[in-house]
Amino acid sequence: MWNEIILMFKNYIGNGLAAGLFAAAFLYLLFTEKDRTKRIILLYLSALIMALFFFPLFASKVCDYMDEETYYRILWLVPMTAVIAYAGIKVVAGVSRKWVKRLAAFAVCIVIVATGDYVYDNPFFSPAENRFHVPRTVAFVCDAIIVEGREVRAVFPNEMLQYVRQYTSYVCMPYGREMQVERWWNENPLYDAMQEEEPDCEKIALLAAEQECHYIIMNETKPGQEGFEKTDYHCVKTVAGYRIYLKEGAYLGLDPSMGGF
């Protein structure tokens, strides 16, 4: 268990610069902070959590109730940001001369920036397109299928799964983000059918109907979608590059030309 703990810690701290800055801030406050309450919250709590994290017996018991791959999240309880920020403020506040104080504040900011990383270098991050932090295509499609006062159940393509429930709780799905996470993945014939390069539309429609899905959302670049003409699902609108197929009779009396049909 000890080797696994060390590996998780190494993966968590990355290049170690932020962790090193936290260690420096911790030691600085350990010798300079006199306020008992602040010492308890910033120092003693941090030390206790770190000690428990590295204690194999504690790790073993915790992992009996949670996935070993998520054990590292205990480190989220360490108030690293608060410790670093407070130590930086304390350093600046301890300088009396104005020009030196300004220089110290600038130096602290430079150190913090230098130990960080540009988040958009990560291919899994992109600038937010709206206040919901989801792709606009997801917002447009969800807005188009939501029916006020009714439960909406829809099948989405893989690239949209992780965003739908983040955007709205009014749209339900037969499967969700768990299909993209290996340790959560369970066999789902409908998901597998949606993943095919050239989908079997009749199979998708049958499986979607079995799971009481009102809508099927397909990227318009997917070939062979004319197969839906033989099913109870018919294309009622194309939104942001995605075709929206509605099950016949799902929402009788609603105008397909209107948002939410």
PELINVEN-V981807 format. One record per residue. SS is DSSP state (h for helix, s for strand, l for the rest). OMEGA is omega in radians with two decimals (999 if undefined). D_CENTER is the distance of its C-alpha to the mean C-alpha in whole Angstrom. Layout:
{{SS | OMEGA | D_CENTER} {SS | OMEGA | D_CENTER}}
This chain:
{{l | -3.10 | 28} {h | -3.14 | 29} {h | 3.12 | 28} {h | 3.13 | 24} {h | 3.14 | 24} {h | 3.14 | 25} {h | 3.11 | 23} {h | -3.14 | 20} {h | 3.12 | 21} {h | 3.11 | 22} {h | -3.10 | 18} {h | -3.06 | 17} {h | 3.09 | 19} {l | -3.12 | 19} {l | 3.04 | 22} {l | -3.09 | 23} {h | 3.13 | 24} {h | 3.11 | 22} {h | 3.09 | 23} {h | 3.10 | 26} {h | 3.09 | 26} {h | 3.14 | 25} {h | 3.12 | 28} {h | 3.12 | 30} {h | 3.13 | 29} {h | -3.12 | 30} {h | 3.12 | 33} {h | -3.14 | 34} {h | -3.14 | 33} {h | -3.09 | 35} {h | -3.05 | 38} {h | -3.08 | 38} {l | -3.11 | 36} {l | -3.10 | 39} {l | -3.04 | 37} {h | -3.11 | 37} {h | 3.14 | 34} {h | 3.11 | 32} {h | -3.14 | 33} {h | -3.05 | 31} {h | -3.02 | 28} {h | -3.03 | 27} {h | -3.08 | 29} {h | 3.11 | 30} {h | 3.12 | 27} {h | -3.12 | 25} {h | -3.14 | 28} {h | -3.13 | 28} {h | 3.13 | 24} {h | 3.13 | 25} {h | 3.12 | 28} {h | -3.14 | 26} {h | -3.08 | 24} {l | -3.13 | 26} {l | -3.03 | 29} {h | -3.12 | 29} {h | 3.09 | 30} {h | -3.14 | 27} {h | -3.13 | 25} {h | -3.13 | 27} {h | 3.13 | 27} {h | -3.11 | 23} {h | 3.01 | 22} {l | -3.06 | 25} {l | 3.14 | 22} {l | 3.14 | 19} {l | 3.13 | 18} {h | -3.11 | 19} {h | 3.14 | 16} {h | -3.13 | 14} {h | -3.12 | 17} {h | -3.09 | 16} {h | 3.04 | 14} {h | 3.12 | 17} {h | 3.09 | 18} {h | -3.13 | 15} {h | 3.11 | 18} {l | -3.09 | 20} {l | -3.07 | 21} {h | -3.10 | 21} {h | -3.13 | 20} {h | -3.14 | 23} {h | -3.13 | 25} {h | -3.11 | 25} {h | -3.11 | 25} {h | 3.12 | 28} {h | 3.11 | 30} {h | 3.12 | 30} {h | -3.13 | 31} {h | 3.11 | 34} {h | -3.11 | 35} {h | -3.11 | 35} {h | -3.12 | 37} {l | 3.12 | 39} {l | -3.05 | 41} {l | -3.09 | 44} {l | -3.05 | 45} {h | -3.07 | 43} {h | 3.09 | 43} {h | 3.11 | 42} {h | 3.13 | 39} {h | 3.12 | 38} {h | 3.13 | 38} {h | 3.12 | 36} {h | 3.11 | 33} {h | -3.13 | 33} {h | 3.11 | 33} {h | 3.13 | 30} {h | 3.14 | 28} {h | 3.14 | 29} {h | -3.13 | 28} {h | 3.13 | 25} {h | -3.09 | 24} {h | -3.13 | 25} {l | 3.12 | 23} {l | -3.13 | 20} {l | 3.13 | 18} {l | -2.97 | 18} {h | -3.07 | 14} {h | 2.95 | 15} {h | 3.12 | 17} {l | -3.10 | 14} {l | -3.13 | 14} {l | 3.10 | 10} {l | 3.07 | 10} {l | -3.13 | 12} {l | -3.13 | 14} {l | 3.13 | 13} {l | -3.14 | 15} {l | -3.07 | 15} {l | 3.11 | 15} {l | -3.13 | 12} {l | 3.06 | 10} {l | 3.08 | 10} {l | -3.12 | 13} {h | -3.14 | 17} {h | 3.12 | 18} {h | 3.14 | 15} {h | -3.11 | 17} {h | -3.11 | 20} {h | 3.14 | 20} {h | 3.12 | 19} {h | -3.10 | 21} {h | -3.05 | 24} {h | -3.13 | 24} {l | 3.10 | 23} {l | -3.07 | 26} {l | 3.08 | 27} {l | -3.13 | 28} {l | 3.04 | 27} {l | 3.12 | 24} {s | 3.14 | 23} {s | -3.03 | 22} {s | 3.05 | 21} {s | -3.11 | 20} {l | 3.04 | 18} {l | -3.00 | 18} {h | -3.04 | 15} {h | -3.13 | 14} {h | -2.95 | 13} {h | -3.01 | 11} {h | -3.04 | 8} {h | -2.99 | 9} {h | -3.10 | 12} {h | 3.04 | 11} {h | -3.10 | 9} {h | -3.08 | 12} {l | 3.08 | 15} {l | -3.10 | 16} {l | 3.12 | 19} {s | 3.12 | 18} {s | -3.10 | 18} {l | 3.10 | 18} {l | 3.03 | 19} {l | -3.07 | 17} {l | -3.04 | 13} {h | -3.11 | 10} {h | -3.14 | 12} {h | 3.14 | 14} {h | -3.11 | 12} {l | -2.98 | 12} {l | -3.05 | 15} {l | 3.12 | 16} {l | -2.94 | 15} {l | 3.01 | 17} {l | -3.14 | 20} {l | 3.10 | 22} {l | -3.08 | 22} {h | -3.14 | 25} {h | 3.09 | 24} {h | 3.14 | 20} {h | -3.14 | 23} {h | 3.13 | 25} {h | -3.09 | 23} {h | -3.10 | 22} {l | 3.12 | 25} {l | 3.03 | 27} {l | -2.99 | 29} {l | 3.01 | 28} {l | -3.00 | 31} {h | -3.13 | 31} {h | 3.11 | 33} {h | 3.13 | 31} {h | -3.13 | 28} {h | 3.14 | 30} {h | -3.13 | 31} {h | 3.12 | 28} {h | 3.12 | 26} {h | 3.12 | 29} {h | -3.14 | 30} {l | 3.02 | 26} {l | 3.10 | 27} {l | -3.14 | 25} {l | -3.06 | 27} {s | 2.93 | 25} {s | -3.14 | 24} {s | -3.10 | 22} {s | 3.01 | 23} {s | -3.04 | 23} {l | 3.10 | 26} {l | 3.12 | 27} {l | -3.12 | 27} {l | 2.99 | 30} {l | -3.07 | 33} {h | 3.06 | 31} {h | 3.11 | 35} {h | 3.11 | 35} {h | 3.14 | 33} {h | -3.13 | 36} {h | -3.08 | 38} {l | 3.09 | 35} {l | 3.14 | 35} {s | -3.10 | 32} {s | -3.13 | 33} {s | -3.12 | 31} {s | -3.14 | 31} {s | 2.99 | 29} {s | -3.08 | 27} {s | 3.05 | 25} {l | 3.09 | 23} {l | 3.14 | 24} {s | 3.10 | 23} {s | -3.13 | 26} {s | 3.13 | 26} {s | -3.11 | 28} {s | 3.12 | 29} {s | -3.12 | 31} {l | 3.11 | 35} {l | -3.10 | 35} {l | -3.12 | 32} {l | -3.12 | 33} {l | 3.06 | 36} {l | 3.12 | 38} {l | -3.08 | 35} {l | -3.12 | 35} {l | -3.11 | 33} {l | -3.11 | 34} {l | 3.07 | 32} {l | -3.11 | 28} {l | 3.10 | 27} {l | 999 | 30}}
